[in-house]
Amino acid sequence: MLHTLLTIPPTFYSISFGFVGLARVWHLASNFYGLSAGIGNALFLVAAVLFLLFLAVLMIKLMLAPKVVLANLTDSAFGPFFSLLPITGMLLAVGLEPYALDGARLLFLVFFVATVLLAGWYMASGSSPPWMLTRSPRLFPARRSRWYSGR
């Protein structure tokens, strides 16, 4: 089981991000169309469980295989997906706000700082930042050619 968890790629972080987005949209729909907000709350709960699972897996990977995590973090295809973790954390804090305002503010601040630090690390290390995803030769093989790159 541990081996299976350690093989979860960073692309899976988009799953919890998608659930948070769906939960937020459901909350908006409940405000505008009178739908049950309970479904949005359930989706926030599913997103939070997935988020905590992926965060725990990342922490375990950092302890057991830090070189793999660093390789993924600096990879131009996988690296941008790491930014989804703190962004999802901020969005989950927004979902927590109606129930625990002070806790939601604290979580939002923690994940906001994590987002800024990650962006700063990308800038300082010269790694491919998330907004440069389209420059990845692994995702866009045509970028490897001299004609496409303009060299």
N, C-alpha and C positions, 0 to 999 in steps of 0.2 A: 504493500500500500504506500509506504514512504517513497519507494522508487517511482511509483506512478505519480505521486504528488510533485516530486522533484522534476518531472518531465513536462509539467504544465508550462507552456510558453507564455511570454509576456502579452501575446495577442489576446489571451483569455481575459485580460483586465478590461477589455471593451464590453464583456458580458455584463458586469455589474454596472458599468457606465450606461449601457442601454436600458437596463432595468430601472435605474434612477430616472432616466429621461422619460420612460414610460409611466413611472409613478407620478412624476411631476405633471405630465400631460393629463393623466387621469384626475389629479387634483384640480387642475384648471377646468377640466370638463365637468367635474362635480359642481364647481362654482357657477359655471355658465349654463349648464343644461340640467342641473338637479340630479345628476347621477350620484350613486353612493360613494362617499369618500373612503369607505372601508376598503374598497378594492385598491385604491391608491395607497392606503396605509399598508395593506398586505404586500403590494409591490415594493414599497420602501423597505419593508422587513426582509423580503427576499433579496433585494439589492444589498442590504446591510450584511446579511449572512454571507452572501457571495463575496462581498468586499473584504470582510474579516477573514474568510477562508483564503482568498488570494494574498492578502497581506501576511497571514501566518505562513503560507507556503513560501513567500518571498523571504521572510525572516529566517525560516529554516534553511532555505537555499543559501542565504548569506552566511550562515554558520557552517554549513556542510560543504558548500561549493562556491566560495566567493569569486573564484576566477570565472565561473560560468556566468554568474550574475553580471560581473563587470564586462565580460565579452558581449553579453546581450545588451547591456546598457550603452555600450559604445558602438554597437552595430547600427548601421544606418536604416535597416529595415525594422529591427526589433526595438531599438532604443526609444523611439517616440511613444511606444505604448506604455512605458513607465510613467509618463506624465498623466496618464488616465487615473492612476491611483490617488494622488492628492486632489485632482479635480473631482473625482467621484466622492472623496471624503468631504469636500466643500459642499457638494450637492446633497449629500446625506445630512449634513448639518442643517441645511435649509429645510429639509423634510422633518427634522427633529424640532425645529423652532416652535411650532405651536404647542408642543408638549413640555419642553424644557429649554426655555429661552437662554438662560445663562450657560448651560451645557452646550447648546447649539452654537452660541457665540464663541466659546472657547475652542470647540472642535473646528469651527470655520477658520478661526485665526491660526490654529496649529497647521491645518492643511494648506492654508494660504501661504504661510511661511515656508512650508515644505515645497510648494509649487515654485515659489520665488527662488529658493535655494537650488532646486533641480534645474531651473532655467539658468541660473548663474553658473552652475557647474557645467552645463552644456556650453555656455559661452566661453568660460575660462579654459575648459579642457580642449576646445577645438573639435569636440565630437559633433556629429550631425544633430542639430537640434530638431525638435518635432516638426517645426514648420518647413524643414528642408527635406521632408519625406520624399518628395518627387524627384530628388536628386539621387535616389538610391539605385545603383546599377543592378542590385539583386531584384528590385521590383520592376525596373524598366531597362531591360537588356540593351535596348537601342542606344542608351546613353553611353555605352562602352565604345561605340564606333567613333572614328575621327570625324566623320561627316556630321553626326548629331551634336557632338560636343563643340564643334567649331574650331578644332585644332588642326 
